[in-house]
């Protein structure tokens, strides 16, 4: 039976499509393999297999929000959940979203989402909130301030065990060590905005618990 032009052309037409499908599959697999080690890593104090979008019953963000005086362990878990939500967000001066955010906007977003506590927008205003505390008295949820070289001060949220959550100008949203040489050298002060009476009043006013 003679081979028609269409039959001769069919393998030629199918070959690019098959190659494209293989390339797409290989690219997606490589992409997943590259991402897996980063996103699969466990954070200190975060239960294995925890999903930040899990049901409200098991979500520490919602649980912390519902209590007038959440215990430090729950505050820490809720803040680690916020790190899971924001990690990888690049730093952008003046930014307020997951497309790019600066240090004080991250603090403002995390406090409002987690505790329904509205903090001022800038580091200069946030450093006047709450009451000053000694570095030796730091507890999860306290704000830690730094004065690195340059025109801008820096702020982060203490997580406990010597770690704090912040939007780094070089690496975006991340967790750093207070005793790291750079941060220890430029540490300025700490403030406690999660005073039990203040937090209870805020939550009562907003109707959350």
Backbone as JSON Lines, residues from 0, in Angstrom:
{"i":0,"aa":"X","n":[0.85,-1.19,0.0],"ca":[0.0,0.0,0.0],"c":[0.89,1.25,0.0]}
{"i":1,"aa":"X","n":[0.69,2.19,-0.94],"ca":[1.56,3.38,-0.99],"c":[1.41,4.25,0.25]}
{"i":2,"aa":"X","n":[2.51,4.85,0.66],"ca":[2.5,5.72,1.83],"c":[2.11,7.12,1.39]}
{"i":3,"aa":"X","n":[1.04,7.65,2.0],"ca":[0.55,8.98,1.63],"c":[1.46,10.04,2.22]}
{"i":4,"aa":"X","n":[1.46,11.26,1.67],"ca":[2.28,12.34,2.26],"c":[1.93,12.61,3.7]}
{"i":5,"aa":"X","n":[0.63,12.45,4.04],"ca":[0.22,12.71,5.42],"c":[0.86,11.71,6.37]}
{"i":6,"aa":"X","n":[0.87,10.42,5.95],"ca":[1.47,9.39,6.79],"c":[2.96,9.63,6.97]}
{"i":7,"aa":"X","n":[3.63,10.08,5.85],"ca":[5.06,10.37,5.96],"c":[5.31,11.56,6.9]}
{"i":8,"aa":"X","n":[4.39,12.53,6.87],"ca":[4.59,13.74,7.68],"c":[4.26,13.53,9.14]}
{"i":9,"aa":"X","n":[3.41,12.52,9.45],"ca":[2.92,12.33,10.81],"c":[4.05,12.13,11.83]}
{"i":10,"aa":"X","n":[5.03,11.24,11.59],"ca":[6.11,11.1,12.57],"c":[6.89,12.38,12.78]}
{"i":11,"aa":"X","n":[7.05,13.14,11.68],"ca":[7.8,14.41,11.79],"c":[7.04,15.39,12.66]}
{"i":12,"aa":"X","n":[5.7,15.4,12.53],"ca":[4.88,16.32,13.32],"c":[4.83,15.91,14.78]}
{"i":13,"aa":"X","n":[4.8,14.57,15.01],"ca":[4.68,14.09,16.39],"c":[5.98,14.23,17.16]}
{"i":14,"aa":"X","n":[7.14,14.15,16.47],"ca":[8.41,14.15,17.16],"c":[8.64,15.39,18.02]}
{"i":15,"aa":"X","n":[8.4,16.62,17.49],"ca":[8.59,17.81,18.35],"c":[7.7,17.81,19.56]}
{"i":16,"aa":"X","n":[6.44,17.33,19.37],"ca":[5.51,17.3,20.5],"c":[6.0,16.35,21.57]}
{"i":17,"aa":"X","n":[6.49,15.15,21.14],"ca":[7.0,14.19,22.12],"c":[8.22,14.72,22.84]}
{"i":18,"aa":"X","n":[9.12,15.35,22.08],"ca":[10.31,15.92,22.69],"c":[9.96,17.03,23.66]}
{"i":19,"aa":"X","n":[8.98,17.85,23.28],"ca":[8.57,18.94,24.17],"c":[8.0,18.39,25.46]}
{"i":20,"aa":"X","n":[7.2,17.3,25.35],"ca":[6.63,16.69,26.55],"c":[7.71,16.15,27.46]}
{"i":21,"aa":"X","n":[8.73,15.49,26.89],"ca":[9.83,14.96,27.69],"c":[10.61,16.09,28.36]}
{"i":22,"aa":"X","n":[10.86,17.15,27.59],"ca":[11.61,18.27,28.15],"c":[10.86,18.9,29.3]}
{"i":23,"aa":"X","n":[9.54,19.04,29.15],"ca":[8.72,19.64,30.2],"c":[8.76,18.78,31.45]}
{"i":24,"aa":"X","n":[8.62,17.45,31.26],"ca":[8.62,16.55,32.41],"c":[9.96,16.58,33.12]}
{"i":25,"aa":"X","n":[11.05,16.56,32.33],"ca":[12.37,16.57,32.94],"c":[12.61,17.88,33.69]}
{"i":26,"aa":"X","n":[12.15,18.99,33.1],"ca":[12.34,20.29,33.74],"c":[11.57,20.37,35.05]}
{"i":27,"aa":"X","n":[10.3,19.87,35.02],"ca":[9.49,19.92,36.24],"c":[10.1,19.05,37.32]}
{"i":28,"aa":"X","n":[10.6,17.86,36.93],"ca":[11.21,16.96,37.93],"c":[12.45,17.59,38.53]}
{"i":29,"aa":"X","n":[13.28,18.2,37.66],"ca":[14.49,18.86,38.16],"c":[14.15,20.0,39.08]}
{"i":30,"aa":"X","n":[13.08,20.75,38.72],"ca":[12.66,21.86,39.56],"c":[12.21,21.37,40.92]}
{"i":31,"aa":"X","n":[11.43,20.27,40.95],"ca":[10.96,19.72,42.22],"c":[12.14,19.25,43.06]}
{"i":32,"aa":"X","n":[13.12,18.57,42.4],"ca":[14.28,18.08,43.14],"c":[15.07,19.23,43.74]}
{"i":33,"aa":"X","n":[15.16,20.35,43.0],"ca":[15.93,21.49,43.5],"c":[15.23,22.15,44.68]}
{"i":34,"aa":"X","n":[13.89,22.15,44.66],"ca":[13.15,22.83,45.72],"c":[12.99,21.97,46.96]}
{"i":35,"aa":"X","n":[12.98,20.65,46.79],"ca":[12.65,19.75,47.9],"c":[13.54,19.96,49.12]}
{"i":36,"aa":"X","n":[14.88,20.0,48.98],"ca":[15.7,20.13,50.19],"c":[15.4,21.41,50.96]}
{"i":37,"aa":"X","n":[15.09,22.51,50.29],"ca":[14.85,23.78,50.97],"c":[13.53,23.75,51.72]}
{"i":38,"aa":"X","n":[12.47,23.31,51.03],"ca":[11.15,23.38,51.65],"c":[10.88,22.21,52.58]}
{"i":39,"aa":"X","n":[11.68,21.14,52.49],"ca":[11.44,19.99,53.36],"c":[12.15,20.11,54.69]}
{"i":40,"aa":"X","n":[13.05,21.07,54.82],"ca":[13.82,21.16,56.06],"c":[12.93,21.53,57.24]}
{"i":41,"aa":"X","n":[13.25,20.98,58.4],"ca":[12.45,21.22,59.59],"c":[13.01,22.4,60.37]}
{"i":42,"aa":"X","n":[12.14,23.24,60.87],"ca":[12.56,24.37,61.69],"c":[12.49,23.98,63.15]}
{"i":43,"aa":"X","n":[13.35,24.55,63.98],"ca":[13.33,24.2,65.41],"c":[12.0,24.55,66.04]}
{"i":44,"aa":"X","n":[11.38,23.55,66.68],"ca":[10.13,23.79,67.39],"c":[8.89,23.65,66.51]}
{"i":45,"aa":"X","n":[9.06,23.39,65.21],"ca":[7.91,23.24,64.32],"c":[7.65,21.76,64.13]}
{"i":46,"aa":"X","n":[6.45,21.26,64.47],"ca":[6.19,19.83,64.38],"c":[6.4,19.31,62.97]}
{"i":47,"aa":"X","n":[6.94,18.08,62.87],"ca":[7.15,17.48,61.56],"c":[5.84,17.32,60.82]}
{"i":48,"aa":"X","n":[5.85,17.64,59.52],"ca":[4.67,17.51,58.7],"c":[3.66,18.62,58.89]}
{"i":49,"aa":"X","n":[4.02,19.66,59.64],"ca":[3.06,20.74,59.88],"c":[2.82,21.52,58.61]}
{"i":50,"aa":"X","n":[1.55,21.83,58.34],"ca":[1.17,22.57,57.15],"c":[0.57,23.9,57.58]}
{"i":51,"aa":"X","n":[1.15,25.05,57.14],"ca":[0.63,26.35,57.58],"c":[-0.8,26.6,57.15]}
{"i":52,"aa":"X","n":[-1.32,25.81,56.2],"ca":[-2.7,25.99,55.75],"c":[-3.62,24.9,56.31]}
{"i":53,"aa":"X","n":[-3.2,24.21,57.38],"ca":[-4.01,23.14,57.94],"c":[-5.28,23.71,58.58]}
{"i":54,"aa":"X","n":[-6.09,22.83,59.11],"ca":[-7.38,23.24,59.65],"c":[-7.21,24.22,60.81]}
{"i":55,"aa":"X","n":[-8.2,25.12,61.02],"ca":[-8.09,26.12,62.1],"c":[-7.88,25.51,63.46]}
{"i":56,"aa":"X","n":[-8.38,24.28,63.68],"ca":[-8.25,23.66,65.0],"c":[-6.77,23.46,65.34]}
{"i":57,"aa":"X","n":[-5.94,23.13,64.35],"ca":[-4.54,22.83,64.59],"c":[-3.61,23.96,64.18]}
{"i":58,"aa":"X","n":[-4.15,25.09,63.78],"ca":[-3.31,26.17,63.28],"c":[-2.88,27.08,64.42]}
{"i":59,"aa":"X","n":[-1.57,27.14,64.75],"ca":[-1.13,27.95,65.89],"c":[-1.37,29.44,65.7]}
{"i":60,"aa":"X","n":[-1.43,29.92,64.45],"ca":[-1.71,31.33,64.21],"c":[-3.1,31.68,64.73]}
{"i":61,"aa":"X","n":[-4.08,30.86,64.35],"ca":[-5.45,31.12,64.78],"c":[-5.61,30.88,66.28]}
{"i":62,"aa":"X","n":[-4.87,29.9,66.81],"ca":[-4.97,29.63,68.25],"c":[-4.39,30.78,69.06]}
{"i":63,"aa":"X","n":[-3.24,31.3,68.62],"ca":[-2.63,32.43,69.32],"c":[-3.52,33.65,69.23]}
{"i":64,"aa":"X","n":[-4.17,33.82,68.09],"ca":[-5.03,34.98,67.88],"c":[-6.25,34.94,68.81]}
{"i":65,"aa":"X","n":[-6.68,33.72,69.16],"ca":[-7.91,33.6,69.94],"c":[-7.69,33.76,71.44]}
{"i":66,"aa":"X","n":[-6.43,33.83,71.88],"ca":[-6.13,33.91,73.31],"c":[-5.69,35.31,73.69]}
{"i":67,"aa":"X","n":[-6.14,35.77,74.85],"ca":[-5.75,37.09,75.32],"c":[-4.3,37.13,75.78]}
{"i":68,"aa":"X","n":[-3.8,36.02,76.29],"ca":[-2.43,35.96,76.76],"c":[-1.82,34.62,76.34]}
{"i":69,"aa":"X","n":[-1.48,34.46,75.05],"ca":[-0.97,33.17,74.58],"c":[0.35,32.83,75.22]}
{"i":70,"aa":"X","n":[0.59,31.57,75.59],"ca":[1.86,31.18,76.22],"c":[3.01,31.32,75.23]}
{"i":71,"aa":"X","n":[4.24,31.5,75.74],"ca":[5.39,31.69,74.86],"c":[5.56,30.59,73.82]}
{"i":72,"aa":"X","n":[5.31,29.33,74.21],"ca":[5.48,28.23,73.26],"c":[4.53,28.37,72.08]}
{"i":73,"aa":"X","n":[3.3,28.81,72.33],"ca":[2.34,28.99,71.25],"c":[2.69,30.19,70.4]}
{"i":74,"aa":"X","n":[3.16,31.27,71.04],"ca":[3.6,32.45,70.28],"c":[4.73,32.04,69.33]}
{"i":75,"aa":"X","n":[5.65,31.25,69.84],"ca":[6.79,30.82,69.02],"c":[6.33,29.98,67.84]}
{"i":76,"aa":"X","n":[5.42,29.05,68.09],"ca":[4.92,28.21,66.99],"c":[4.18,29.05,65.95]}
{"i":77,"aa":"X","n":[3.41,30.02,66.41],"ca":[2.68,30.87,65.48],"c":[3.65,31.7,64.64]}
{"i":78,"aa":"X","n":[4.74,32.16,65.24],"ca":[5.73,32.95,64.5],"c":[6.5,32.07,63.52]}
{"i":79,"aa":"X","n":[6.78,30.82,63.89],"ca":[7.41,29.9,62.95],"c":[6.48,29.61,61.78]}
{"i":80,"aa":"X","n":[5.19,29.56,62.06],"ca":[4.22,29.38,60.98],"c":[4.24,30.58,60.03]}
{"i":81,"aa":"X","n":[4.4,31.76,60.58],"ca":[4.49,32.95,59.74],"c":[5.78,32.92,58.91]}
{"i":82,"aa":"X","n":[6.85,32.39,59.48],"ca":[8.08,32.25,58.69],"c":[7.84,31.33,57.5]}
{"i":83,"aa":"X","n":[7.12,30.23,57.72],"ca":[6.8,29.33,56.62],"c":[6.01,30.05,55.54]}
{"i":84,"aa":"X","n":[5.14,30.93,55.96],"ca":[4.3,31.67,55.01],"c":[5.11,32.69,54.22]}
{"i":85,"aa":"X","n":[6.06,33.35,54.89],"ca":[6.76,34.47,54.26],"c":[8.14,34.13,53.72]}
{"i":86,"aa":"X","n":[8.72,32.99,54.09],"ca":[10.1,32.71,53.71],"c":[10.24,32.7,52.18]}
{"i":87,"aa":"X","n":[11.36,33.22,51.74],"ca":[11.59,33.34,50.31],"c":[11.15,34.66,49.73]}
{"i":88,"aa":"X","n":[10.39,35.44,50.5],"ca":[9.98,36.76,50.03],"c":[11.2,37.67,49.98]}
{"i":89,"aa":"X","n":[11.48,38.31,48.86],"ca":[12.67,39.17,48.77],"c":[12.48,40.47,49.54]}
{"i":90,"aa":"X","n":[13.6,41.06,49.9],"ca":[13.55,42.37,50.57],"c":[13.33,43.46,49.52]}
{"i":91,"aa":"X","n":[12.44,44.39,49.86],"ca":[12.26,45.57,49.02],"c":[11.91,46.74,49.92]}
{"i":92,"aa":"X","n":[12.73,47.77,49.92],"ca":[12.49,48.94,50.75],"c":[11.15,49.56,50.38]}
{"i":93,"aa":"X","n":[10.26,49.71,51.36],"ca":[8.93,50.24,51.11],"c":[7.92,49.18,50.74]}
{"i":94,"aa":"X","n":[8.37,47.95,50.51],"ca":[7.46,46.87,50.11],"c":[6.64,46.36,51.28]}
{"i":95,"aa":"X","n":[5.44,45.88,50.99],"ca":[4.53,45.41,52.04],"c":[3.88,44.07,51.71]}
{"i":96,"aa":"X","n":[4.27,43.43,50.61],"ca":[3.61,42.2,50.17],"c":[4.64,41.09,49.94]}
{"i":97,"aa":"X","n":[4.13,39.91,49.57],"ca":[5.02,38.79,49.3],"c":[5.79,38.96,48.0]}
{"i":98,"aa":"X","n":[5.48,40.0,47.25],"ca":[6.3,40.34,46.1],"c":[7.59,41.04,46.5]}
{"i":99,"aa":"X","n":[7.66,41.53,47.72],"ca":[8.81,42.25,48.24],"c":[8.4,43.02,49.48]}
{"i":100,"aa":"X","n":[9.2,42.92,50.54],"ca":[8.8,43.52,51.82],"c":[10.04,44.0,52.57]}
{"i":101,"aa":"X","n":[9.87,45.05,53.37],"ca":[10.98,45.49,54.21],"c":[10.76,45.02,55.64]}
{"i":102,"aa":"X","n":[11.74,45.29,56.52],"ca":[11.73,44.69,57.85],"c":[10.54,45.15,58.7]}
{"i":103,"aa":"X","n":[10.24,46.44,58.69],"ca":[9.15,46.93,59.55],"c":[7.78,46.51,59.02]}
{"i":104,"aa":"X","n":[7.65,46.39,57.69],"ca":[6.38,45.93,57.12],"c":[6.14,44.46,57.46]}
{"i":105,"aa":"X","n":[7.22,43.66,57.47],"ca":[7.07,42.25,57.86],"c":[6.58,42.16,59.29]}
{"i":106,"aa":"X","n":[7.19,42.93,60.19],"ca":[6.77,42.95,61.59],"c":[5.3,43.36,61.69]}
{"i":107,"aa":"X","n":[4.93,44.4,60.99],"ca":[3.55,44.89,61.03],"c":[2.58,43.82,60.53]}
{"i":108,"aa":"X","n":[2.9,43.17,59.42],"ca":[2.04,42.13,58.85],"c":[1.9,40.94,59.79]}
{"i":109,"aa":"X","n":[3.02,40.47,60.32],"ca":[3.01,39.29,61.18],"c":[2.19,39.55,62.45]}
{"i":110,"aa":"X","n":[2.37,40.72,63.05],"ca":[1.64,41.02,64.28],"c":[0.14,41.17,64.02]}
{"i":111,"aa":"X","n":[-0.2,41.77,62.91],"ca":[-1.62,41.94,62.62],"c":[-2.28,40.6,62.28]}
{"i":112,"aa":"X","n":[-1.59,39.77,61.5],"ca":[-2.16,38.48,61.11],"c":[-2.22,37.51,62.28]}
{"i":113,"aa":"X","n":[-1.21,37.54,63.13],"ca":[-1.12,36.56,64.21],"c":[-1.88,36.98,65.46]}
{"i":114,"aa":"X","n":[-1.75,38.25,65.86],"ca":[-2.29,38.7,67.14],"c":[-3.36,39.78,67.02]}
{"i":115,"aa":"X","n":[-3.7,40.16,65.79],"ca":[-4.65,41.26,65.57],"c":[-4.16,42.52,66.29]}
{"i":116,"aa":"X","n":[-2.86,42.69,66.31],"ca":[-2.24,43.86,66.96],"c":[-1.63,44.73,65.88]}
{"i":117,"aa":"X","n":[-2.18,45.93,65.72],"ca":[-1.73,46.83,64.66],"c":[-0.57,47.69,65.15]}
{"i":118,"aa":"X","n":[0.61,47.43,64.62],"ca":[1.79,48.22,64.96],"c":[2.0,49.32,63.92]}
{"i":119,"aa":"X","n":[2.73,50.38,64.27],"ca":[3.04,51.42,63.28],"c":[3.83,50.85,62.11]}
{"i":120,"aa":"X","n":[3.91,51.59,61.04],"ca":[4.52,51.09,59.81],"c":[6.05,51.12,59.83]}
{"i":121,"aa":"X","n":[6.67,52.09,60.47],"ca":[8.11,52.26,60.34],"c":[8.86,51.79,61.58]}
{"i":122,"aa":"X","n":[10.14,51.48,61.38],"ca":[10.99,51.08,62.5],"c":[11.08,52.18,63.55]}
{"i":123,"aa":"X","n":[11.19,53.44,63.1],"ca":[11.28,54.56,64.03],"c":[10.07,54.68,64.92]}
{"i":124,"aa":"X","n":[8.9,54.29,64.41],"ca":[7.67,54.33,65.23],"c":[7.55,53.07,66.08]}
{"i":125,"aa":"X","n":[7.93,51.92,65.52],"ca":[7.81,50.66,66.26],"c":[8.71,50.63,67.49]}
{"i":126,"aa":"X","n":[9.85,51.33,67.42],"ca":[10.77,51.31,68.55],"c":[10.23,52.09,69.74]}
{"i":127,"aa":"X","n":[9.14,52.82,69.55],"ca":[8.5,53.53,70.66],"c":[7.29,52.77,71.22]}
{"i":128,"aa":"X","n":[6.99,51.61,70.65],"ca":[5.86,50.8,71.11],"c":[6.25,49.94,72.3]}
{"i":129,"aa":"X","n":[5.25,49.62,73.14],"ca":[5.48,48.72,74.26],"c":[6.46,49.27,75.28]}
{"i":130,"aa":"X","n":[7.19,48.36,75.92],"ca":[8.13,48.77,76.97],"c":[9.49,48.14,76.7]}
{"i":131,"aa":"X","n":[10.57,48.84,77.07],"ca":[11.91,48.29,76.84],"c":[12.2,47.11,77.77]}
{"i":132,"aa":"X","n":[12.94,46.16,77.27],"ca":[13.34,45.01,78.09],"c":[14.8,44.7,77.83]}
{"i":133,"aa":"X","n":[15.42,44.06,78.8],"ca":[16.83,43.68,78.66],"c":[16.96,42.49,77.71]}
{"i":134,"aa":"X","n":[18.09,42.4,77.1],"ca":[18.33,41.28,76.17],"c":[18.21,39.94,76.88]}
{"i":135,"aa":"X","n":[18.59,39.9,78.14],"ca":[18.52,38.65,78.92],"c":[17.08,38.26,79.24]}
{"i":136,"aa":"X","n":[16.13,39.17,79.03],"ca":[14.73,38.88,79.36],"c":[13.88,38.62,78.12]}
{"i":137,"aa":"X","n":[14.5,38.48,76.96],"ca":[13.76,38.31,75.72],"c":[12.86,37.07,75.76]}
{"i":138,"aa":"X","n":[11.66,37.23,75.21],"ca":[10.69,36.13,75.1],"c":[10.12,36.15,73.68]}
{"i":139,"aa":"X","n":[9.59,35.02,73.21],"ca":[9.0,34.98,71.86],"c":[7.97,36.09,71.67]}
{"i":140,"aa":"X","n":[8.09,36.8,70.56],"ca":[7.18,37.89,70.25],"c":[7.75,39.27,70.53]}
{"i":141,"aa":"X","n":[8.85,39.34,71.26],"ca":[9.48,40.64,71.51],"c":[10.12,41.16,70.23]}
{"i":142,"aa":"X","n":[10.16,42.49,70.09],"ca":[10.81,43.1,68.95],"c":[12.28,43.38,69.28]}
{"i":143,"aa":"X","n":[13.16,43.05,68.35],"ca":[14.59,43.32,68.54],"c":[15.03,44.31,67.46]}
{"i":144,"aa":"X","n":[15.77,45.32,67.88],"ca":[16.17,46.41,66.99],"c":[17.69,46.45,66.87]}
{"i":145,"aa":"X","n":[18.12,46.84,65.67],"ca":[19.54,46.91,65.36],"c":[19.84,48.24,64.68]}
{"i":146,"aa":"X","n":[21.1,48.65,64.82],"ca":[21.56,49.85,64.13],"c":[22.78,49.51,63.29]}
{"i":147,"aa":"X","n":[22.55,48.9,62.13],"ca":[23.68,48.56,61.25],"c":[24.17,49.79,60.52]}
{"i":148,"aa":"X","n":[25.3,49.69,59.83],"ca":[25.78,50.83,59.06],"c":[24.75,51.25,58.01]}
{"i":149,"aa":"X","n":[24.66,52.53,57.74],"ca":[23.7,53.01,56.76],"c":[22.63,53.86,57.4]}
{"i":150,"aa":"X","n":[21.71,54.35,56.59],"ca":[20.72,55.31,57.1],"c":[19.53,54.68,57.81]}
{"i":151,"aa":"X","n":[19.37,53.34,57.74],"ca":[18.15,52.72,58.26],"c":[18.43,51.79,59.43]}
{"i":152,"aa":"X","n":[17.58,51.88,60.45],"ca":[17.6,50.9,61.54],"c":[16.9,49.63,61.05]}
{"i":153,"aa":"X","n":[17.05,48.56,61.83],"ca":[16.5,47.26,61.43],"c":[15.71,46.66,62.59]}
{"i":154,"aa":"X","n":[14.65,45.91,62.27],"ca":[13.82,45.31,63.3],"c":[13.48,43.87,62.93]}
{"i":155,"aa":"X","n":[13.38,43.03,63.96],"ca":[12.96,41.64,63.77],"c":[12.11,41.21,64.95]}
{"i":156,"aa":"X","n":[11.62,39.98,64.9],"ca":[10.76,39.43,65.96],"c":[11.48,38.26,66.6]}
{"i":157,"aa":"X","n":[11.67,38.34,67.91],"ca":[12.38,37.28,68.61],"c":[11.53,36.01,68.66]}
{"i":158,"aa":"X","n":[12.18,34.85,68.39],"ca":[11.47,33.57,68.36],"c":[11.76,32.7,69.57]}
{"i":159,"aa":"X","n":[12.81,33.04,70.32],"ca":[13.27,32.16,71.38],"c":[14.53,31.44,70.93]}
{"i":160,"aa":"X","n":[15.26,30.88,71.91],"ca":[16.47,30.11,71.65],"c":[17.49,30.9,70.82]}
{"i":161,"aa":"X","n":[17.52,32.22,71.03],"ca":[18.52,33.05,70.38],"c":[18.28,33.35,68.91]}
{"i":162,"aa":"X","n":[17.07,33.11,68.41],"ca":[16.77,33.32,67.0],"c":[15.73,34.43,66.83]}
{"i":163,"aa":"X","n":[15.77,35.08,65.67],"ca":[14.76,36.08,65.38],"c":[14.38,36.02,63.9]}
{"i":164,"aa":"X","n":[13.13,36.39,63.63],"ca":[12.58,36.42,62.28],"c":[12.66,37.84,61.75]}
{"i":165,"aa":"X","n":[13.12,38.0,60.51],"ca":[13.24,39.35,59.96],"c":[13.33,39.29,58.44]}
{"i":166,"aa":"X","n":[13.24,40.46,57.82],"ca":[13.43,40.6,56.38],"c":[14.84,41.14,56.15]}
{"i":167,"aa":"X","n":[15.74,40.26,55.8],"ca":[17.13,40.63,55.57],"c":[17.27,41.36,54.24]}
{"i":168,"aa":"X","n":[18.08,42.4,54.22],"ca":[18.25,43.16,52.98],"c":[18.94,42.32,51.91]}
{"i":169,"aa":"X","n":[19.72,41.33,52.31],"ca":[20.46,40.53,51.33],"c":[19.77,39.22,50.97]}
{"i":170,"aa":"X","n":[19.0,38.65,51.9],"ca":[18.42,37.32,51.66],"c":[16.92,37.25,51.84]}
{"i":171,"aa":"X","n":[16.28,38.37,52.09],"ca":[14.83,38.36,52.24],"c":[14.4,37.81,53.59]}
{"i":172,"aa":"X","n":[13.18,37.33,53.67],"ca":[12.62,36.86,54.94],"c":[13.34,35.59,55.38]}
{"i":173,"aa":"X","n":[13.85,35.61,56.6],"ca":[14.65,34.49,57.09],"c":[14.72,34.51,58.61]}
{"i":174,"aa":"X","n":[15.33,33.49,59.16],"ca":[15.6,33.41,60.6],"c":[17.1,33.53,60.8]}
{"i":175,"aa":"X","n":[17.51,34.4,61.74],"ca":[18.93,34.6,62.03],"c":[19.2,34.4,63.51]}
{"i":176,"aa":"X","n":[20.48,34.29,63.84],"ca":[20.93,34.12,65.22],"c":[21.31,35.47,65.8]}
{"i":177,"aa":"X","n":[20.8,35.77,66.99],"ca":[21.18,37.0,67.66],"c":[22.67,37.05,67.96]}
{"i":178,"aa":"X","n":[23.26,35.89,68.2],"ca":[24.68,35.85,68.56],"c":[25.59,35.8,67.34]}
{"i":179,"aa":"X","n":[25.01,35.83,66.14],"ca":[25.83,35.98,64.95],"c":[26.65,37.27,65.1]}
{"i":180,"aa":"X","n":[27.91,37.24,64.66],"ca":[28.79,38.38,64.88],"c":[28.22,39.7,64.4]}
{"i":181,"aa":"X","n":[27.6,39.69,63.22],"ca":[27.07,40.93,62.66],"c":[25.95,41.48,63.51]}
{"i":182,"aa":"X","n":[24.97,40.63,63.86],"ca":[23.81,41.1,64.62],"c":[24.18,41.42,66.07]}
{"i":183,"aa":"X","n":[25.1,40.67,66.64],"ca":[25.54,40.99,68.01],"c":[26.23,42.35,68.05]}
{"i":184,"aa":"X","n":[26.98,42.64,67.0],"ca":[27.72,43.91,66.95],"c":[26.79,45.1,66.81]}
{"i":185,"aa":"X","n":[25.68,44.93,66.08],"ca":[24.8,46.06,65.8],"c":[23.49,46.03,66.59]}
{"i":186,"aa":"X","n":[23.41,45.11,67.58],"ca":[22.2,45.07,68.43],"c":[22.01,46.41,69.13]}
{"i":187,"aa":"X","n":[20.76,46.87,69.19],"ca":[20.45,48.18,69.76],"c":[19.61,48.05,71.03]}
{"i":188,"aa":"X","n":[18.39,47.5,70.88],"ca":[17.49,47.37,72.02],"c":[16.35,46.41,71.69]}
{"i":189,"aa":"X","n":[15.53,46.09,72.7],"ca":[14.37,45.22,72.51],"c":[13.15,45.87,73.17]}
{"i":190,"aa":"X","n":[11.98,45.6,72.6],"ca":[10.73,46.14,73.13],"c":[9.71,45.01,73.23]}
{"i":191,"aa":"X","n":[8.88,45.08,74.26],"ca":[7.81,44.09,74.43],"c":[6.48,44.76,74.15]}
{"i":192,"aa":"X","n":[5.87,44.4,73.03],"ca":[4.56,44.95,72.67],"c":[3.44,44.0,73.03]}
{"i":193,"aa":"X","n":[3.76,42.74,73.27],"ca":[2.74,41.75,73.61],"c":[2.52,41.68,75.11]}
{"i":194,"aa":"X","n":[2.32,42.85,75.73],"ca":[1.96,42.87,77.15],"c":[0.59,42.2,77.3]}
{"i":195,"aa":"X","n":[0.4,41.31,78.29],"ca":[-0.86,40.59,78.41],"c":[-2.09,41.49,78.44]}
{"i":196,"aa":"X","n":[-2.05,42.58,79.21],"ca":[-3.24,43.44,79.31],"c":[-3.51,44.14,77.99]}
{"i":197,"aa":"X","n":[-2.46,44.62,77.33],"ca":[-2.63,45.31,76.06],"c":[-3.18,44.36,75.01]}
{"i":198,"aa":"X","n":[-2.6,43.15,74.94],"ca":[-3.04,42.18,73.94],"c":[-4.48,41.77,74.18]}
{"i":199,"aa":"X","n":[-4.84,41.57,75.44],"ca":[-6.22,41.19,75.76],"c":[-7.2,42.28,75.33]}
{"i":200,"aa":"X","n":[-6.83,43.54,75.59],"ca":[-7.72,44.64,75.2],"c":[-7.87,44.73,73.69]}
{"i":201,"aa":"X","n":[-6.78,44.52,72.95],"ca":[-6.83,44.58,71.49],"c":[-7.73,43.49,70.94]}
{"i":202,"aa":"X","n":[-7.54,42.26,71.49],"ca":[-8.33,41.14,71.01],"c":[-9.81,41.32,71.34]}
{"i":203,"aa":"X","n":[-10.09,41.87,72.53],"ca":[-11.46,42.11,72.92],"c":[-12.11,43.14,72.01]}
{"i":204,"aa":"X","n":[-11.37,44.21,71.7],"ca":[-11.88,45.27,70.84],"c":[-12.18,44.76,69.44]}
{"i":205,"aa":"X","n":[-11.31,43.84,68.94],"ca":[-11.5,43.35,67.58],"c":[-12.5,42.2,67.52]}
{"i":206,"aa":"X","n":[-12.97,41.75,68.71],"ca":[-13.95,40.68,68.74],"c":[-13.35,39.3,68.56]}
{"i":207,"aa":"X","n":[-12.04,39.16,68.76],"ca":[-11.36,37.88,68.58],"c":[-11.13,37.23,69.94]}
{"i":208,"aa":"X","n":[-12.09,36.62,70.53],"ca":[-11.86,35.88,71.76],"c":[-12.21,36.65,73.0]}
